[in-house]
Amino acid sequence: MANTRTDLMQGTLELLILKTLSRGSMHGYGIAQRIHEAVDDVLRVEDGSLYPALYRMEERGWVSSEWGVSENNRRARFYKLTKAGRKQLEGEQANWRRISEAVTRILQIA
């Protein structure tokens, strides 16, 4: 059961993308790979969720993007965190800590 992959909870994907981009600019495939590697294949980020989330985040001003060339010498859209995105990340992290602490308390007493 430890190797079972899990779908992301609603609202978690944006937090993971923001945190990943806080390390620097990268293209969509790179974002998905970095998340995948960081969580040892426990969570999966599907293209059908990743790119719409990136587009929403760009519309909200949390990320900006520009075309560039990937390490495979292919044209790719690179995303980077904006100032508003960094502020959003701070709020999302605080909210995640609050929720995870509440769930942990319930699991300990139930």
DSSP file (Angstrom, degrees, kcal/mol; ACC not computed):
  #  RESIDUE AA STRUCTURE BP1 BP2  ACC     N-H-->O    O-->H-N    N-H-->O    O-->H-N    TCO  KAPPA ALPHA  PHI   PSI    X-CA   Y-CA   Z-CA
    1    1 A M    >         0   0    0      0, 0.0     3,-1.6     0, 0.0     0, 0.0   0.000 360.0 360.0 360.0 -25.9    0.0    0.0    0.0
    2    2 A A  T 3   +     0   0    0      1,-0.3     0, 0.0     3,-0.0     0, 0.0   0.772 360.0  51.6 -64.1 -26.1    3.0    2.4    0.6
    3    3 A N  T 3  S+     0   0    0      2,-0.1     2,-0.3    39,-0.0    -1,-0.3   0.348  80.4 122.8 -93.3   6.3    3.7    2.5   -3.1
    4    4 A T    <   -     0   0    0     -3,-1.6     2,-0.2     1,-0.1     0, 0.0  -0.519  61.6-129.7 -71.0 130.2    0.1    3.4   -4.1
    5    5 A R        -     0   0    0     -2,-0.3     2,-0.4    38,-0.0    38,-0.2  -0.578  23.2-151.2 -81.1 145.8   -0.1    6.6   -6.1
    6    6 A T  B     -a   43   0A   0     36,-3.7    38,-1.3    -2,-0.2     2,-0.2  -0.928  12.7-122.0-123.0 139.3   -2.6    9.2   -4.8
    7    7 A D        -     0   0    0     -2,-0.4     2,-0.1    36,-0.2    38,-0.1  -0.494  43.5 -99.9 -71.9 149.7   -4.6   11.9   -6.6
    8    8 A L        -     0   0    0     36,-0.5     2,-0.1    -2,-0.2    -1,-0.1  -0.419  33.6-111.4 -72.4 144.4   -4.0   15.4   -5.3
    9    9 A M    >>  -     0   0    0      1,-0.1     3,-2.2    -2,-0.1     4,-0.5  -0.456  49.2 -86.1 -67.7 147.5   -6.4   16.9   -2.9
   10   10 A Q  T 34 S+     0   0    0      1,-0.3    -1,-0.1     2,-0.1     0, 0.0  -0.315 116.2  18.7 -57.0 134.1   -8.3   19.9   -4.4
   11   11 A G  T 3> S+     0   0    0     -3,-0.1     4,-0.7     1,-0.0    -1,-0.3   0.252 100.1  96.3  89.2 -12.4   -6.3   23.1   -4.0
   12   12 A T  H <>  +     0   0    0     -3,-2.2     4,-2.3     1,-0.2     5,-0.2   0.826  69.5  66.6 -79.5 -32.3   -3.0   21.3   -3.4
   13   13 A L  H  X S+     0   0    0     -4,-0.5     4,-2.6     1,-0.2     5,-0.2   0.902  98.6  51.3 -59.1 -44.3   -1.7   21.4   -6.9
   14   14 A E  H  > S+     0   0    0      1,-0.2     4,-2.8     2,-0.2    -1,-0.2   0.905 109.6  51.1 -60.9 -41.1   -1.3   25.2   -7.0
   15   15 A L  H  X S+     0   0    0     -4,-0.7     4,-2.5     1,-0.2    -1,-0.2   0.927 111.1  47.9 -60.4 -45.7    0.6   25.1   -3.7
   16   16 A L  H  X S+     0   0    0     -4,-2.3     4,-2.3     2,-0.2    -2,-0.2   0.888 112.9  48.1 -64.5 -39.6    3.0   22.4   -5.1
   17   17 A I  H  X S+     0   0    0     -4,-2.6     4,-2.7     2,-0.2     5,-0.2   0.943 112.0  49.0 -65.9 -47.4    3.5   24.4   -8.3
   18   18 A L  H  X S+     0   0    0     -4,-2.8     4,-1.1     1,-0.2    -2,-0.2   0.928 113.5  46.7 -58.0 -46.1    4.2   27.7   -6.4
   19   19 A K  H  < S+     0   0    0     -4,-2.5     3,-0.4     1,-0.2     4,-0.4   0.907 112.2  50.5 -64.4 -41.7    6.7   25.9   -4.2
   20   20 A T  H >< S+     0   0    0     -4,-2.3     3,-1.3     1,-0.2    -1,-0.2   0.916 110.9  48.4 -62.8 -43.4    8.4   24.2   -7.1
   21   21 A L  H >< S+     0   0    0     -4,-2.7     3,-1.4     1,-0.3    60,-0.6   0.660  92.7  77.4 -72.9 -15.2    8.7   27.5   -9.0
   22   22 A S  T 3< S+     0   0    0     -4,-1.1    -1,-0.3    -3,-0.4    -2,-0.2   0.700  91.2  57.0 -66.4 -15.7   10.1   29.2   -5.9
   23   23 A R  T <  S-     0   0    0     -3,-1.3    -1,-0.3    -4,-0.4     2,-0.2   0.584 125.9 -70.1 -88.1 -12.5   13.4   27.4   -6.8
   24   24 A G    <   -     0   0    0     -3,-1.4    -1,-0.3    -4,-0.2    55,-0.1  -0.748  65.4 -43.3 143.2 170.2   13.5   29.0  -10.2
   25   25 A S        +     0   0    0     -2,-0.2     2,-0.3    -3,-0.1    55,-0.2  -0.349  59.0 156.1 -66.9 141.3   12.0   29.1  -13.7
   26   26 A M  E     -B   79   0B   0     53,-2.0    53,-2.8    -2,-0.1     2,-0.1  -0.986  38.7-104.4-160.9 162.4   11.1   25.9  -15.4
   27   27 A H  E  >  -B   78   0B   0     -2,-0.3     4,-2.2    51,-0.3     3,-0.2  -0.391  43.6 -98.4 -86.2 167.5    8.8   24.4  -18.1
   28   28 A G  H  > S+     0   0    0     49,-0.7     4,-2.4     1,-0.2     5,-0.2   0.877 122.3  49.9 -55.6 -45.8    5.6   22.4  -17.4
   29   29 A Y  H  > S+     0   0    0      1,-0.2     4,-2.5     2,-0.2    -1,-0.2   0.902 110.6  51.8 -61.7 -39.8    7.2   19.0  -17.8
   30   30 A G  H  > S+     0   0    0      2,-0.2     4,-2.6     1,-0.2    -1,-0.2   0.880 108.0  51.9 -63.3 -38.7   10.0   20.0  -15.5
   31   31 A I  H  X S+     0   0    0     -4,-2.2     4,-2.3     2,-0.2     5,-0.2   0.949 111.3  46.6 -61.2 -49.5    7.5   21.1  -12.8
   32   32 A A  H  X S+     0   0    0     -4,-2.4     4,-2.5     1,-0.2    -2,-0.2   0.905 113.9  48.6 -60.4 -42.6    5.7   17.8  -13.0
   33   33 A Q  H  X S+     0   0    0     -4,-2.5     4,-2.8     2,-0.2     5,-0.2   0.909 109.6  51.3 -65.2 -42.8    9.0   15.9  -12.9
   34   34 A R  H  X S+     0   0    0     -4,-2.6     4,-2.2     2,-0.2    -2,-0.2   0.921 113.3  44.9 -62.3 -43.6   10.3   17.8   -9.9
   35   35 A I  H  X S+     0   0    0     -4,-2.3     4,-1.5     2,-0.2    -2,-0.2   0.942 113.0  51.3 -63.5 -46.8    7.1   17.2   -7.9
   36   36 A H  H  <>S+     0   0    0     -4,-2.5     5,-2.0     1,-0.2     3,-0.3   0.915 113.5  44.2 -56.0 -47.4    7.1   13.5   -8.9
   37   37 A E  H ><5S+     0   0    0     -4,-2.8     3,-1.1     1,-0.2    -1,-0.2   0.878 109.5  56.3 -67.2 -38.5   10.7   13.1   -7.8
   38   38 A A  H 3<5S+     0   0    0     -4,-2.2    -1,-0.2     1,-0.3    -2,-0.2   0.787 112.7  40.3 -66.5 -27.8   10.2   15.0   -4.5
   39   39 A V  T ><5S-     0   0    0     -4,-1.5     3,-1.7    -3,-0.3    -1,-0.3   0.190 108.0-117.8-110.1  16.8    7.4   12.8   -3.4
   40   40 A D  T < 5S-     0   0    0     -3,-1.1    -3,-0.2     1,-0.3    -4,-0.1   0.859  71.5 -57.8  50.6  42.9    8.8    9.4   -4.5
   41   41 A D  T 3 <S+     0   0    0     -5,-2.0    -1,-0.3    -6,-0.2    -4,-0.1   0.686 108.0 120.9  67.2  19.6    5.9    8.8   -6.9
   42   42 A V  S <  S+     0   0    0     -3,-1.7   -36,-3.7    -6,-0.3     2,-0.3   0.881  73.5  41.0 -79.3 -39.3    3.3    9.0   -4.2
   43   43 A L  B    S-a    6   0A   0    -38,-0.2     2,-0.4    -8,-0.2   -36,-0.2  -0.806  74.5-151.6-106.9 149.0    1.4   11.9   -5.9
   44   44 A R        -     0   0    0    -38,-1.3     2,-0.6    -2,-0.3   -36,-0.5  -0.972   3.7-159.9-122.9 138.8    0.8   12.2   -9.6
   45   45 A V        -     0   0    0     -2,-0.4     2,-0.2   -13,-0.1    -9,-0.1  -0.946  16.4-156.2-116.1 108.9    0.4   15.4  -11.5
   46   46 A E    >>  -     0   0    0     -2,-0.6     4,-2.9     1,-0.1     3,-1.7  -0.569  23.5-124.1 -86.0 147.6   -1.4   14.8  -14.8
   47   47 A D  H 3> S+     0   0    0      1,-0.3     4,-1.8     2,-0.2    -1,-0.1   0.858 111.3  63.5 -55.0 -37.2   -1.0   17.1  -17.8
   48   48 A G  H 34 S+     0   0    0      1,-0.2    -1,-0.3     2,-0.2    -3,-0.0   0.658 115.0  31.4 -65.8 -15.9   -4.7   17.6  -17.8
   49   49 A S  H <> S+     0   0    0     -3,-1.7     4,-1.7     3,-0.1    -2,-0.2   0.739 115.8  56.9-104.6 -38.7   -4.5   19.2  -14.4
   50   50 A L  H  X S+     0   0    0     -4,-2.9     4,-2.4     1,-0.2     5,-0.2   0.947 106.9  44.2 -62.9 -53.2   -1.1   20.9  -14.5
   51   51 A Y  H  X S+     0   0    0     -4,-1.8     4,-2.4     1,-0.2     5,-0.2   0.897 112.6  49.9 -68.6 -40.7   -1.4   23.1  -17.6
   52   52 A P  H  > S+     0   0    0      0, 0.0     4,-2.4     0, 0.0    -1,-0.2   0.899 112.0  51.0 -60.6 -36.3   -4.9   24.4  -16.7
   53   53 A A  H  X S+     0   0    0     -4,-1.7     4,-2.6     2,-0.2    -2,-0.2   0.920 109.8  49.3 -65.3 -42.7   -3.5   25.2  -13.2
   54   54 A L  H  X S+     0   0    0     -4,-2.4     4,-2.0     2,-0.2    -1,-0.2   0.906 111.3  49.4 -61.9 -41.5   -0.6   27.1  -14.8
   55   55 A Y  H  X S+     0   0    0     -4,-2.4     4,-2.3     2,-0.2    -2,-0.2   0.917 112.2  48.0 -64.4 -43.0   -2.9   29.1  -17.0
   56   56 A R  H  X S+     0   0    0     -4,-2.4     4,-2.0     1,-0.2    -2,-0.2   0.918 111.8  50.1 -61.6 -43.4   -5.1   30.0  -14.1
   57   57 A M  H  <>S+     0   0    0     -4,-2.6     5,-2.4     1,-0.2     6,-1.0   0.848 109.6  50.7 -66.6 -33.7   -2.1   31.0  -12.0
   58   58 A E  H ><5S+     0   0    0     -4,-2.0     3,-1.0     4,-0.2    -1,-0.2   0.909 108.7  51.6 -69.2 -41.3   -0.8   33.1  -14.9
   59   59 A E  H 3<5S+     0   0    0     -4,-2.3    -2,-0.2     1,-0.2    -1,-0.2   0.857 109.3  51.0 -61.7 -35.0   -4.2   34.9  -15.2
   60   60 A R  T 3<5S-     0   0    0     -4,-2.0    -1,-0.2    -5,-0.2    -2,-0.2   0.566 117.2-115.8 -79.3  -8.9   -4.1   35.6  -11.5
   61   61 A G  T < 5S+     0   0    0     -3,-1.0    24,-0.4    -4,-0.4    23,-0.4   0.622  83.4 118.9  85.3  13.2   -0.6   37.1  -11.8
   62   62 A W  S   <S+     0   0    0     -5,-2.4    20,-2.4    22,-0.2     2,-0.3   0.786  79.7  21.8 -82.2 -28.9    1.1   34.4   -9.6
   63   63 A V  E     -C   81   0B   0     -6,-1.0     2,-0.3    18,-0.2    -2,-0.2  -0.942  65.3-156.0-133.3 157.0    3.3   33.2  -12.4
   64   64 A S  E     -C   80   0B   0     16,-2.5    16,-2.5    -2,-0.3     2,-0.3  -0.876  14.9-157.5-123.8 163.2    4.6   34.7  -15.7
   65   65 A S  E     +C   79   0B   0     -2,-0.3     2,-0.3    14,-0.2    14,-0.2  -0.967  14.0 177.1-142.3 157.4    5.8   32.8  -18.7
   66   66 A E  E     -C   78   0B   0     12,-2.0    12,-3.2    -2,-0.3     2,-0.2  -0.980  35.8-101.1-154.2 154.1    8.0   33.1  -21.8
   67   67 A W  E     +C   77   0B   0     -2,-0.3     2,-0.2    10,-0.2    10,-0.2  -0.528  51.5 146.4 -78.4 142.9    9.0   30.8  -24.6
   68   68 A G  E     -C   76   0B   0      8,-2.8     8,-2.7    -2,-0.2     2,-0.5  -0.822  48.1 -83.0-153.9-167.5   12.5   29.3  -24.4
   69   69 A V  E     -C   75   0B   0     -2,-0.2     6,-0.2     6,-0.2     4,-0.0  -0.954  38.9-138.2-116.2 128.4   14.4   26.2  -25.4
   70   70 A S    >   -     0   0    0      4,-3.5     3,-2.1    -2,-0.5     8,-0.0  -0.162  34.3 -95.8 -76.2 173.7   14.4   23.1  -23.1
   71   71 A E  T 3  S+     0   0    0      1,-0.3    -1,-0.1     2,-0.1    -2,-0.0   0.677 127.6  59.0 -64.5 -17.0   17.4   21.0  -22.2
   72   72 A N  T 3  S-     0   0    0      2,-0.1    -1,-0.3     0, 0.0     3,-0.1   0.243 121.5-110.0 -92.6  11.2   16.2   18.6  -25.1
   73   73 A N  S <  S+     0   0    0     -3,-2.1     2,-0.3     1,-0.2    -2,-0.1   0.824  76.8 132.3  63.3  34.0   16.6   21.6  -27.5
   74   74 A R        -     0   0    0      0, 0.0    -4,-3.5     0, 0.0     2,-0.3  -0.858  66.4-101.4-113.3 151.1   12.8   21.8  -27.9
   75   75 A R  E     + C   0  69B   0     -2,-0.3     2,-0.3    -6,-0.2    -6,-0.2  -0.539  53.2 166.6 -69.9 130.6   10.7   24.9  -27.7
   76   76 A A  E     - C   0  68B   0     -8,-2.7    -8,-2.8    -2,-0.3     2,-0.6  -0.986  39.8-114.6-147.2 153.5    8.9   25.1  -24.3
   77   77 A R  E     - C   0  67B   0     -2,-0.3   -49,-0.7   -10,-0.2     2,-0.4  -0.818  32.1-153.8 -91.9 122.7    7.1   27.6  -22.2
   78   78 A F  E     -BC  27  66B   0    -12,-3.2   -12,-2.0    -2,-0.6     2,-0.3  -0.827   6.0-156.1-101.4 135.0    9.0   28.5  -19.1
   79   79 A Y  E     -BC  26  65B   0    -53,-2.8   -53,-2.0    -2,-0.4     2,-0.3  -0.831  10.9-177.7-110.4 145.2    7.1   29.6  -16.0
   80   80 A K  E     - C   0  64B   0    -16,-2.5   -16,-2.5    -2,-0.3     2,-0.2  -0.989  31.0-103.3-141.5 153.5    8.4   31.7  -13.1
   81   81 A L  E     - C   0  63B   0    -60,-0.6   -18,-0.2    -2,-0.3     2,-0.2  -0.485  32.7-150.4 -73.8 138.1    7.0   33.0   -9.8
   82   82 A T     >  -     0   0    0    -20,-2.4     4,-2.2    -2,-0.2     5,-0.2  -0.464  33.9 -98.3 -96.3 175.6    6.0   36.6   -9.6
   83   83 A K  H  > S+     0   0    0      1,-0.2     4,-1.9     2,-0.2     5,-0.2   0.918 128.9  49.8 -59.7 -43.3    6.1   38.8   -6.5
   84   84 A A  H  > S+     0   0    0    -23,-0.4     4,-2.4     1,-0.2    -1,-0.2   0.857 108.2  54.6 -63.6 -34.6    2.3   38.2   -6.2
   85   85 A G  H  > S+     0   0    0    -24,-0.4     4,-2.6   -23,-0.3    -2,-0.2   0.881 105.7  51.2 -66.3 -38.9    3.0   34.5   -6.5
   86   86 A R  H  X S+     0   0    0     -4,-2.2     4,-1.9     2,-0.2    -2,-0.2   0.905 111.2  48.1 -64.6 -40.3    5.6   34.6   -3.7
   87   87 A K  H  X S+     0   0    0     -4,-1.9     4,-1.8     2,-0.2    -2,-0.2   0.914 111.7  49.9 -64.6 -42.4    3.0   36.3   -1.5
   88   88 A Q  H  X S+     0   0    0     -4,-2.4     4,-2.9     1,-0.2    -2,-0.2   0.900 107.4  55.1 -62.5 -40.9    0.4   33.7   -2.5
   89   89 A L  H  X S+     0   0    0     -4,-2.6     4,-2.8     1,-0.2     5,-0.2   0.911 105.2  52.5 -58.9 -43.8    2.8   30.9   -1.7
   90   90 A E  H  X S+     0   0    0     -4,-1.9     4,-2.0     1,-0.2    -1,-0.2   0.930 112.8  44.2 -58.0 -46.0    3.3   32.2    1.8
   91   91 A G  H  X S+     0   0    0     -4,-1.8     4,-2.3     2,-0.2    -2,-0.2   0.901 113.3  50.3 -66.1 -41.8   -0.5   32.3    2.4
   92   92 A E  H  X S+     0   0    0     -4,-2.9     4,-2.6     2,-0.2    -2,-0.2   0.899 110.4  50.2 -64.2 -40.9   -0.9   28.8    0.9
   93   93 A Q  H  X S+     0   0    0     -4,-2.8     4,-2.5     2,-0.2    -1,-0.2   0.918 110.7  48.9 -64.3 -42.9    1.8   27.3    3.0
   94   94 A A  H  X S+     0   0    0     -4,-2.0     4,-2.1    -5,-0.2    -2,-0.2   0.913 112.9  47.9 -62.5 -42.5    0.4   28.8    6.2
   95   95 A N  H  X S+     0   0    0     -4,-2.3     4,-2.5     2,-0.2    -2,-0.2   0.913 110.5  51.5 -64.7 -42.7   -3.1   27.4    5.3
   96   96 A W  H  X S+     0   0    0     -4,-2.6     4,-3.0     1,-0.2     5,-0.3   0.917 109.5  49.8 -61.8 -43.4   -1.6   24.0    4.5
   97   97 A R  H  X S+     0   0    0     -4,-2.5     4,-2.3     1,-0.2    -1,-0.2   0.917 110.9  50.1 -60.7 -42.4    0.1   23.9    7.8
   98   98 A R  H  X S+     0   0    0     -4,-2.1     4,-1.8     2,-0.2    -2,-0.2   0.925 114.6  43.4 -61.8 -45.8   -3.1   24.8    9.6
   99   99 A I  H  X S+     0   0    0     -4,-2.5     4,-2.5     2,-0.2     5,-0.2   0.927 114.0  49.2 -67.4 -45.3   -5.1   22.1    7.8
  100  100 A S  H  X S+     0   0    0     -4,-3.0     4,-2.4     1,-0.2    -1,-0.2   0.871 110.3  51.5 -65.9 -35.1   -2.5   19.4    8.2
  101  101 A E  H  X S+     0   0    0     -4,-2.3     4,-2.2    -5,-0.3    -1,-0.2   0.901 110.1  49.8 -65.4 -39.9   -2.2   20.1   11.9
  102  102 A A  H  X S+     0   0    0     -4,-1.8     4,-2.0     2,-0.2    -2,-0.2   0.920 112.0  47.2 -64.6 -43.8   -6.0   19.9   12.3
  103  103 A V  H  X S+     0   0    0     -4,-2.5     4,-2.5     1,-0.2    -2,-0.2   0.908 110.8  52.7 -64.5 -41.4   -6.1   16.5   10.5
  104  104 A T  H  X S+     0   0    0     -4,-2.4     4,-1.8     1,-0.2    -1,-0.2   0.907 107.8  51.3 -60.9 -41.8   -3.2   15.2   12.6
  105  105 A R  H  X S+     0   0    0     -4,-2.2     4,-1.5     1,-0.2    -1,-0.2   0.919 110.3  48.9 -61.3 -42.7   -5.0   16.2   15.8
  106  106 A I  H  X S+     0   0    0     -4,-2.0     4,-2.1     1,-0.2     3,-0.3   0.921 110.4  50.6 -63.4 -43.2   -8.1   14.3   14.6
  107  107 A L  H  < S+     0   0    0     -4,-2.5    -1,-0.2     1,-0.2    -2,-0.2   0.820 109.4  51.9 -64.7 -30.6   -6.0   11.2   13.7
  108  108 A Q  H  < S+     0   0    0     -4,-1.8    -1,-0.2    -5,-0.2    -2,-0.2   0.807 118.6  34.2 -76.4 -29.3   -4.4   11.2   17.1
  109  109 A I  H  <        0   0    0     -4,-1.5    -2,-0.2    -3,-0.3    -1,-0.2   0.659 360.0 360.0-100.6 -16.9   -7.6   11.4   19.1
  110  110 A A     <        0   0    0     -4,-2.1    -1,-0.2    -5,-0.2    -2,-0.1   0.486 360.0 360.0 -80.3 360.0   -9.9    9.3   16.9
